[in-house]
């Protein structure tokens, strides 16, 4: 009886596989599944994401209202609440994406993807079994490069294994997903599904391109044949999906409360000190007083309410200028400006320079650092715009610059934990190669993207 049901299940699996793994229909279905994942993520996740962001905004407002002005308030509001809150705000989207990824894994669909991808991967010097480490690393967003690198142990060929390990960090891991969700919300609010879809396709394209280059140069050798047993389809249980999803989401939240919190505090410090000299502060204060006096002189009959609005509008450009000058004077600002002559070639806004440096610890730090940079000196967090709106309002983020940062974020140095994992699985020689090789390739690719973008802007 048991044997019969198993044979029946395998027969049904074979019938489904004739369509799902078809040479033409299979890849189309795979792309459709990926597209649908993003559509569901953005459609369902928008509401809880908005609630969480509103909660942290209210928390920032409470901190601003009840904490005395000074470094402690700035640290708690701009460093901790805005920094960590920006990362936590994407938890609903990450949760939905993880749940769908777990469902597909338990269903048995990922094994079919490995089978289909072998035809493509072999052309670029990889192996069909490489697809599992690549997917675990973020081939379908929400993975992590560390288990992806470790799972490459299943590859028999040392050359294909090494090529897989070196390119797996290019995938859109959960940490990068957080950064991309923020950037997509800022610059492609009308088409978030399409934007994330093309980011993932770009990640796969770069993996194939770099793998082919590696196998032609430093990792030469023949590809090995693909042998894999395809399991029958099994309907995932709600309990299993919920458990494994919660396990991954909890790791994400725990990381935000430990590593991200620590690095956010560090990045707040480097973007706070040293402070502007007193004579500079006095110059801005004199400009404000002059602007206020001019508003009063030009509007002698205005009511107090209208006068307050006119004064706020007149002093806001001065406040924004002081904010930018103060940030540029800090240690983080000076580092960012020191890198500016080089990163100008790729069109990076200077705030992105220090955020990308901090993101070497963990890619989520890019979000928390940008949140801190754009909230420093904020007077009323309750009325302020969200991080995405602030980025979209900054003219430095032109479309070519956005695409350049997208490219660099995708390709540059793996996070510290992944570098250690690569060293353990291979050697420190290859780990350092992944750091400096990916950094160089990312910069060259970003410059090309930016320069080509300018031609069509």
Secondary structure as UniProt FT lines:
FT   HELIX           2..20
FT   TURN            23..24
FT   HELIX           25..66
FT   TURN            69..70
FT   HELIX           71..74
FT   HELIX           75..81
FT   HELIX           82..88
FT   TURN            89..90
FT   HELIX           91..107
FT   HELIX           109..123
FT   TURN            124..125
FT   TURN            128..129
FT   HELIX           130..134
FT   HELIX           135..139
FT   HELIX           145..151
FT   HELIX           152..154
FT   HELIX           158..168
FT   TURN            169..170
FT   HELIX           174..187
FT   TURN            189..190
FT   HELIX           192..216
FT   TURN            217..219
FT   HELIX           238..257
FT   HELIX           259..270
FT   TURN            271..272
FT   HELIX           278..298
FT   TURN            300..301
FT   HELIX           304..329
FT   HELIX           331..343
FT   HELIX           344..346
FT   HELIX           350..358
FT   TURN            359..361
FT   TURN            363..364
FT   HELIX           365..375
FT   TURN            376..377
FT   TURN            381..383
FT   HELIX           387..393
FT   TURN            395..396
FT   HELIX           399..411
FT   HELIX           416..425
FT   HELIX           428..456
//
